[in-house]
Amino acid sequence: VQLVESGGGLVQPGGSLTLSCAASGFIVTRNYMTWVRQAPGKGLEWVSIIYSGGSTYFADSVKGRFTISRHNAKNTMFLQMNNLRVEDTAVYYCARVGSATLAFDVWGQGTTVTVSS
Amino acid sequence: DIQMTQSPSSLSASVGDRVTITCRASQSIAGYLNWYQQKPGKAPNLLIYAASSLQSGVPSRFSGSGSGTDFTLTISSLQPEDFATYYCQQSNNRPYSFGQGTKLEIK
């Protein structure tokens, strides 16, 4: 069971970026999946969740700018980030969420997003 | 939104010590409280879920307790690999908020 993120990089304020989270050992669409971020030197911040039924929710700090989705055949989850701000700079982690406990039980290694001019 | 407050923010201890970290929620979260360990440059790792259930593969020296608004994580006998930052997280209501973290350092 493994998650591997990709897609991070340097982007200017107002720009866009799409992060990917490829899963192995389990099926993304049968699980709840989430994104968590960590700004440099700071704590963990929950960003978004997609439930197995397809419902999605976002933190207020990213609502209206970020979109979460998944691709069944690729067994991959995505985070589309638009209108990026300097304060979105962080390591972004994807994680699997236990459907009964809602604990984040499998994590990816993280991908770094830097928003700077 | 539910605010999670951990104490202390940092802690110095020695190998073999018994350590307790507390986490308080701003409103009742029943038993929907999880604990994670994070080492520098690494992803968090789930230790305890549902307040007191030990995640598979986690050593039994880790334990959790509490319900409602007050929770604790206890490490019964610190090992060198336990020096890390610990986070609590509530999964009762969205947004699924984390505590600010407790950095456990070697004395």
Interface residues (C-beta under 8 A of the other chain):
Chain A: T34 V36 G43 L44 E45 W46 I49 Y57 A59 D60 Y93 G98 T101 L102 A103 F104 D105 W107 G108 Q109 G110
Chain B: Y32 N34 Y36 Q38 K42 A43 P44 N45 L46 Y49 A50 S53 Q55 Y87 Q89 S91 R94 P95 Y96 S97 F98 G99 Q100 G101
